[in-house]
């Protein structure tokens, strides 16, 4: 009987531990954080880091990934602490650990402080102070400026695009310890990319966002022709920006054509959204934007390896 009880207690503890780990993964929005850190790591690999670090490139990438995950996870935790009430209103976010009450606000703040401090310290000690400061700026803008601004005005999307693109600059500065043109070009690519990407998401989740009081689409009336037109405009802006890596020597002619093709595809998807004005078209813009970022950055990295 005692053995059975012990097994039951062990199983219960294992389940509780697994549930807690799952909650922390939800707290840092692991999938989103992974995408963000992906940009940081690839930007690091694109930058001319070889003359700066003697450690093995794979080790640098792993350390940068962990540090970036801590900083991004901290920002996402602050976001969930501040939005616990609005998260509880939306079907998509109601089951998040703080919104659902499985985790306290204080626990969230403590976790955000520890992960943020660890991320900052790792970036400073393992790479350089400049990259650590950019990471801290990204965390602050996302957590304490963008998050509360979402309920005030749609300019929040513009503000949020800054910390959304800073991971590229973090990766470049971590590699080079300077703010060269190459880092700003990568920043610009990801900065402009966020507008069609995020507006497609906001189009699909408009009802949920409106219920929570978020103002994220460029039109007060929601998914309108004006919103679709803005998506076209920013997608078109991606075309000249996509040529900059070639102009400044970050890539060769092949990568330039790949970037141009990706940018034209995003523009095409945005035009279809304007013509059809439906959720299916918005979903295509959203998924296209995910593939866009992956293809563009991997293309630039592959070009560096080949050259």
C-alpha positions in Angstrom: 0.0 0.0 0.0 2.8 2.4 0.9 4.5 1.7 -2.5 1.3 2.5 -4.3 0.9 5.7 -2.3 4.5 6.7 -3.0 4.1 6.1 -6.7 0.9 8.3 -6.6 2.8 11.1 -4.8 5.7 10.8 -7.3 3.4 10.9 -10.2 1.5 13.9 -8.7 4.8 15.8 -8.2 6.0 15.0 -11.8 2.7 16.3 -13.1 2.9 19.5 -11.1 6.5 20.0 -12.3 5.5 19.4 -15.9 2.6 21.8 -15.6 4.8 24.5 -14.1 7.4 24.1 -16.9 4.6 24.3 -19.4 3.4 27.5 -17.8 6.8 29.1 -18.0 7.0 28.2 -21.7 3.7 29.9 -22.2 4.9 32.9 -20.1 7.9 33.6 -22.3 5.8 32.8 -25.5 8.4 30.3 -26.5 7.5 30.1 -30.2 7.5 33.9 -30.6 10.7 34.2 -28.6 12.3 31.5 -30.8 11.5 33.5 -33.9 12.9 36.7 -32.4 16.1 35.1 -31.3 16.4 33.4 -34.7 16.8 37.0 -36.1 19.4 37.8 -33.5 21.4 34.6 -34.2 21.3 34.9 -38.0 22.2 38.6 -37.8 25.2 37.6 -35.7 26.3 35.0 -38.3 25.9 37.5 -41.1 28.0 40.1 -39.4 31.9 39.9 -39.7 32.4 38.3 -36.2 35.3 36.0 -37.1 38.0 38.5 -36.2 36.3 39.3 -32.8 35.7 36.0 -31.1 38.2 33.1 -30.7 35.5 30.8 -29.3 33.9 28.2 -31.6 31.0 29.8 -33.6 28.6 27.1 -32.5 29.3 28.0 -28.8 28.8 31.7 -29.5 25.5 30.9 -31.2 24.3 28.8 -28.3 25.3 31.4 -25.7 23.6 34.2 -27.8 20.5 32.1 -28.2 20.1 31.6 -24.4 20.9 35.2 -23.6 18.4 36.4 -26.3 15.8 34.0 -25.0 16.1 35.4 -21.5 15.7 39.0 -22.6 12.8 38.2 -24.9 11.2 36.0 -22.4 11.4 38.7 -19.8 9.8 41.2 -22.1 7.0 38.8 -22.9 6.4 38.1 -19.2 6.1 41.8 -18.5 3.6 42.0 -21.3 1.5 39.2 -19.8 1.6 40.7 -16.3 0.4 44.1 -17.5 -2.2 42.6 -19.8 -3.6 39.9 -17.4 -7.1 41.4 -17.4 -7.3 41.9 -21.1 -5.8 38.5 -21.8 -8.6 37.0 -19.7 -11.1 38.6 -22.0 -9.8 37.0 -25.2 -10.4 33.4 -26.2 -6.9 33.2 -27.7 -5.1 34.3 -24.5 -7.4 33.4 -21.7 -5.5 30.3 -20.8 -2.2 32.0 -20.3 -0.8 31.3 -16.8 -1.2 34.8 -15.2 -4.5 35.6 -17.0 -6.0 32.3 -15.9 -4.8 32.7 -12.3 -2.4 29.7 -12.3 0.5 32.1 -11.7 0.5 35.2 -9.5 1.5 38.7 -10.7 4.4 38.7 -8.2 5.7 35.4 -9.6 5.5 36.9 -13.0 7.4 40.0 -12.0 10.1 38.0 -10.2 10.5 35.7 -13.2 10.8 38.8 -15.6 13.4 40.4 -13.3 15.5 37.3 -13.1 15.4 36.4 -16.8 16.0 40.0 -17.8 19.0 40.4 -15.5 20.5 37.1 -16.6 20.0 38.0 -20.3 21.6 41.4 -19.8 24.5 40.0 -17.8 25.2 37.3 -20.4 25.2 39.7 -23.3 27.5 42.0 -21.4 29.9 39.4 -20.1 30.0 37.0 -23.1 29.7 39.6 -25.9 29.8 43.3 -25.2 28.1 46.1 -23.3 26.6 47.7 -26.4 24.6 44.6 -27.3 23.5 44.3 -23.7 22.2 47.9 -23.7 20.4 47.4 -27.0 18.8 44.3 -25.5 17.7 46.2 -22.4 16.3 49.0 -24.6 14.3 46.5 -26.5 12.9 44.9 -23.3 11.9 48.3 -21.9 10.2 49.6 -25.0 8.3 46.4 -25.6 7.3 45.9 -22.0 6.6 49.4 -20.7 5.9 51.5 -23.8 4.4 49.3 -26.5 2.3 47.2 -24.2 0.3 50.0 -22.5 0.1 52.0 -25.8 -1.9 49.3 -27.5 -5.0 50.6 -25.7 -4.4 54.2 -26.6 -3.6 54.5 -30.3 -2.7 52.3 -33.3 0.7 54.1 -33.3 1.6 51.3 -30.9 2.3 49.2 -33.9 5.0 51.6 -35.0 6.5 51.8 -31.5 6.3 48.0 -31.2 8.1 47.5 -34.5 11.2 49.1 -32.9 11.8 46.3 -30.3 10.6 43.9 -32.9 13.5 44.8 -35.2 16.2 45.5 -32.5 17.1 41.8 -32.3 18.8 42.1 -35.7 20.9 45.0 -34.3 21.6 43.1 -31.1 23.0 40.2 -33.1 25.1 42.5 -35.3 26.5 44.5 -32.4 27.1 41.3 -30.4 29.3 40.2 -33.2 31.1 43.4 -34.0 30.7 45.7 -31.0 29.7 48.6 -33.3 26.7 50.1 -35.0 27.7 49.7 -38.6 25.5 50.2 -41.6 25.0 46.4 -42.0 23.3 46.1 -38.7 20.9 49.0 -39.5 20.0 47.4 -42.9 19.0 44.2 -41.1 17.1 46.3 -38.6 15.3 48.1 -41.4 14.3 44.9 -43.2 12.7 43.5 -40.1 11.2 46.8 -39.0 9.2 47.4 -42.3 8.3 43.7 -42.5 6.4 43.9 -39.2 3.7 46.1 -40.6 2.1 43.8 -43.1 2.9 40.9 -40.8 1.2 42.4 -37.7 -1.7 44.0 -39.5 -2.6 40.6 -41.0 -2.7 39.1 -37.5 -4.7 42.1 -36.2 -7.1 41.6 -39.2 -7.7 38.0 -38.2 -8.0 38.7 -34.5 -9.8 42.0 -34.8 -12.9 40.9 -32.8 -10.8 39.6 -29.9 -8.6 42.7 -29.9 -11.6 45.0 -30.0 -13.1 43.2 -27.0 -10.0 43.8 -25.0 -9.8 47.5 -26.1 -6.7 47.2 -28.3 -6.3 49.7 -31.1 -3.9 48.0 -33.5 -5.3 48.5 -37.1 -4.5 51.8 -38.9 -8.3 52.4 -39.3 -10.6 53.0 -36.4 -13.3 51.1 -38.3 -11.2 47.9 -38.3 -10.3 45.7 -41.4 -11.1 48.3 -44.1 -9.7 49.2 -47.5 -7.5 51.8 -45.8 -5.9 49.0 -43.7 -5.3 46.9 -46.8 -3.9 49.9 -48.6 -1.5 50.5 -45.8 -0.4 46.9 -46.0 0.3 47.4 -49.7 2.3 50.5 -49.0 4.6 49.0 -46.5 5.0 45.8 -48.6 6.1 48.1 -51.5 8.6 49.8 -49.2 10.2 46.5 -48.5 11.4 46.3 -52.2 14.0 49.1 -52.2 15.1 48.2 -48.6 15.6 44.6 -49.8 18.2 45.8 -52.3 20.3 47.5 -49.7 22.1 44.3 -48.6 23.5 44.0 -52.2 24.3 47.7 -52.5 26.3 47.7 -49.2 28.1 44.3 -49.9 26.2 42.1 -47.4 25.2 39.7 -50.2 25.8 38.8 -53.8 23.5 39.0 -56.9 21.8 35.7 -56.2 20.6 36.7 -52.7 19.5 40.0 -54.1 17.2 38.3 -56.5 15.9 36.0 -53.8 15.1 39.1 -51.6 13.4 40.8 -54.5 11.3 37.8 -55.2 10.2 37.5 -51.6 9.3 41.2 -51.5 7.3 41.0 -54.7 5.5 38.1 -53.3 4.6 40.0 -50.2 3.4 42.9 -52.3 1.2 40.5 -54.4 -0.3 38.9 -51.3 -1.1 42.4 -49.9 -2.8 43.4 -53.2 -4.9 40.3 -53.1 -6.0 41.3 -49.6 -7.0 44.7 -50.9 -9.0 43.2 -53.7 -10.7 40.4 -51.8 -11.0 41.9 -48.3 -11.4 38.6 -46.5 -9.8 36.6 -43.7 -8.5 34.0 -46.1 -6.4 36.6 -47.8 -5.2 38.1 -44.5 -4.2 34.6 -43.4 -2.1 34.3 -46.6 -0.4 37.6 -45.9 0.4 36.3 -42.3 1.8 33.0 -43.4 3.7 34.5 -46.3 5.4 36.9 -43.8 6.6 34.0 -41.7 8.2 32.3 -44.6 9.5 35.7 -45.9 11.7 36.4 -42.8 13.1 32.9 -42.7 14.0 32.8 -46.4 15.5 36.3 -46.5 17.7 35.9 -43.5 18.8 32.3 -44.3 19.6 33.5 -47.9 21.8 36.3 -46.5 23.6 33.8 -44.2 24.1 31.2 -47.0 25.5 33.9 -49.2 28.1 34.8 -46.6 29.1 31.1 -46.3 29.4 30.6 -50.0 31.4 33.8 -50.5 
